Amino acid sequence: MTHIESPDTADLVAVGHAYGQMEAQMACAMLESAGIFAHPQTRQTASVAWHYTVALGGIAVLVPRSRAHDALAILADFKPERSRPLPFWLVLLGVLTLLWAAIPLPPSGYFAARRPDRVATTGDGR
């Protein structure tokens, strides 16, 4: 196991956004296995108050600016899928129950940055 040193937090950029804990952790694990430091921003807020995830813009996957293009190349084909789809009747029952109780559906999915030359910055925008 290699040790990945964490960079200065002002030098981190977002290479994508996940709307679920699982997708964010999978994206970070893929990057860290390639030796790229990755940090899922707002991970704690999304785990405690998942209904705020969309309002916060998802869980940003942050990497050092110098490795952003490498990270985008690694995550280009990352499309998380469920291991086994749920039966339609169970999904319908769950959705109707949540709508009846006025509870929003939990978000999920991973969305990469659209333009690698314009990755979002964090911190003071350097």
C-alpha positions in Angstrom: 0.0 0.0 0.0 1.4 3.4 -1.0 1.1 6.5 1.1 -0.5 9.4 -0.7 0.5 12.7 0.8 -2.3 15.3 1.0 -1.7 18.6 -0.8 -2.4 22.2 0.1 -6.2 22.5 0.3 -6.1 25.8 -1.7 -4.7 23.8 -4.7 -7.6 21.4 -5.0 -10.1 21.4 -7.9 -13.3 19.5 -8.5 -13.2 16.9 -11.2 -16.8 15.7 -10.7 -19.7 15.6 -8.4 -21.4 12.6 -6.9 -24.9 12.6 -5.5 -24.5 9.5 -3.3 -22.0 8.4 -0.7 -21.3 5.2 -2.6 -20.5 6.9 -5.9 -18.2 9.5 -4.2 -16.3 6.9 -2.3 -15.9 4.7 -5.4 -14.6 7.6 -7.5 -12.1 8.5 -4.7 -11.0 4.9 -4.4 -10.3 4.7 -8.2 -8.2 7.9 -8.0 -6.3 6.8 -4.9 -5.5 3.4 -6.4 -3.8 5.3 -9.3 -1.8 7.4 -6.8 -3.9 10.6 -7.0 -5.0 12.2 -3.8 -8.8 12.5 -3.8 -11.1 14.1 -1.2 -14.9 14.0 -1.2 -16.0 17.5 -0.1 -19.2 17.8 1.9 -19.2 14.0 2.5 -20.1 14.4 6.1 -23.1 16.7 5.4 -24.4 14.4 2.8 -24.2 11.4 5.2 -26.1 13.3 8.0 -28.5 15.3 5.9 -28.8 13.5 2.5 -31.7 15.7 1.5 -29.3 18.7 1.3 -27.0 16.9 -1.2 -28.6 18.5 -4.2 -28.8 22.0 -2.7 -25.0 21.7 -1.9 -24.3 20.7 -5.5 -23.5 17.1 -4.6 -20.3 15.8 -3.1 -17.4 17.3 -5.0 -14.5 15.0 -5.8 -11.4 17.1 -5.2 -7.9 16.4 -6.6 -4.7 18.5 -6.8 -4.8 20.9 -9.8 -1.6 19.3 -11.2 -3.3 15.9 -11.5 -6.8 17.1 -12.6 -6.4 15.9 -16.2 -5.1 12.5 -15.1 -8.1 12.2 -12.7 -10.6 13.1 -15.5 -9.0 10.5 -17.8 -9.4 7.8 -15.1 -13.0 8.8 -14.3 -14.0 9.2 -17.9 -15.7 5.8 -18.1 -16.8 5.6 -14.5 -20.5 4.8 -14.5 -21.6 3.2 -11.2 -24.3 0.6 -11.5 -26.3 -1.4 -9.0 -25.1 -5.0 -8.8 -28.6 -6.3 -9.2 -31.7 -4.3 -10.2 -34.6 -4.2 -7.9 -38.0 -5.5 -9.0 -40.2 -2.9 -10.6 -43.0 -3.4 -8.0 -40.6 -2.8 -5.2 -39.3 0.4 -6.7 -42.8 1.6 -7.4 -43.9 0.8 -3.8 -40.9 2.7 -2.4 -41.4 5.8 -4.6 -45.1 5.9 -3.8 -44.4 5.5 -0.1 -41.9 8.3 -0.1 -44.1 10.6 -2.1 -47.1 9.8 0.2 -45.0 10.7 3.3 -43.6 13.9 1.5 -40.0 12.6 1.8 -37.8 13.5 -1.2 -36.1 10.6 -3.0 -32.4 10.2 -2.1 -30.1 11.4 -4.9 -27.5 9.2 -6.5 -25.1 9.2 -9.5 -21.7 10.6 -10.5 -21.2 13.4 -13.0 -17.7 14.2 -14.3 -16.6 17.8 -15.0 -17.7 18.6 -18.6 -14.7 20.5 -19.7 -11.3 19.3 -18.5 -9.7 22.7 -19.3 -12.2 24.5 -17.0 -12.4 22.4 -13.8 -13.9 24.1 -10.9 -11.6 25.6 -8.3 -11.9 25.6 -4.5 -10.4 27.7 -1.9 -9.3 31.2 -2.9 -9.6 30.4 -6.7 -5.9 30.4 -7.5 
